């Protein structure tokens, strides 16, 4: 799991410490990654829109859900997508 944010490295590090986030947070300050995934500048100005992407083992996009308005992607939806991509039985 990796996160990306248009926030500065310092802001992302502070957030990770405060929320005890243990996975990497990439700095996408100029929106290159967000642009590549079609989510940069789609919601609140020049920032990456809130989204979750699941990539397969070969790095191909297998699932995505954007949440530009709600700023929330349900964990249950992410887990369902991960199970499907990894061909695991539903719970």
C-alpha positions in Angstrom: 0.0 0.0 0.0 1.2 3.4 -0.9 -0.4 6.8 -0.5 0.2 10.0 -2.6 -0.6 13.5 -1.6 -0.1 17.0 -3.1 0.9 18.1 0.4 4.6 18.8 1.1 6.8 16.0 2.5 6.8 17.7 5.9 3.0 17.9 6.1 2.7 14.2 5.0 5.3 13.2 7.6 3.5 15.0 10.3 0.1 13.4 9.3 1.7 9.9 9.2 3.1 10.4 12.7 -0.2 11.8 14.1 -2.3 9.0 12.5 0.4 6.2 13.0 0.5 5.5 9.2 3.1 2.9 8.5 3.0 2.8 4.7 4.8 5.3 2.5 3.2 8.6 1.5 4.5 9.9 -1.8 4.8 13.6 -2.4 3.0 14.6 -5.6 3.4 18.3 -5.1 3.1 19.2 -8.8 0.4 16.6 -9.6 2.3 14.3 -12.0 1.0 11.1 -10.4 -2.5 12.5 -10.0 -2.5 13.6 -13.6 -1.4 10.2 -14.8 -4.4 8.7 -13.0 -6.8 11.4 -14.1 -7.5 12.8 -10.6 -5.4 15.9 -10.4 -7.4 19.2 -10.3 -10.8 17.5 -10.5 -12.1 18.5 -7.1 -10.7 21.4 -5.1 -8.2 23.2 -7.3 -4.6 22.0 -8.0 -4.7 18.9 -5.8 -5.1 15.2 -6.3 -8.7 14.2 -5.8 -9.5 11.6 -3.1 -9.2 8.2 -4.8 -8.2 4.7 -4.3 -6.5 2.6 -7.0 -5.7 -1.1 -6.9 -3.0 -2.3 -9.2 -2.4 -5.9 -10.2 0.9 -7.7 -9.8 2.1 -6.4 -13.2 1.3 -2.8 -12.3 -1.8 -2.5 -14.3 -4.9 -0.7 -13.0 -7.4 -3.2 -11.9 -9.9 -1.1 -9.9 -10.4 2.5 -8.9 -12.9 4.5 -7.0 -12.9 8.3 -6.7 -14.5 10.3 -4.0 -14.1 13.9 -5.1 -17.2 15.1 -3.2 -17.4 12.8 -0.2 -13.6 12.4 0.3 -14.3 8.9 1.6 -13.8 5.5 -0.1 -15.4 2.8 2.1 -12.9 0.2 3.4 -15.4 -2.5 2.5 -15.2 -1.5 -1.2 -11.4 -1.5 -1.1 -11.3 -5.0 0.5 -13.8 -6.4 -2.0 -11.6 -5.0 -4.8 -8.5 -6.5 -3.3 -10.1 -9.9 -2.9 -11.3 -9.8 -6.5 -7.9 -8.8 -7.9 -6.1 -11.5 -5.9 -8.9 -14.0 -6.6 -9.6 -14.6 -2.9 -13.0 -15.9 -1.7 -15.5 -13.3 -0.5 -16.1 -13.1 3.3 
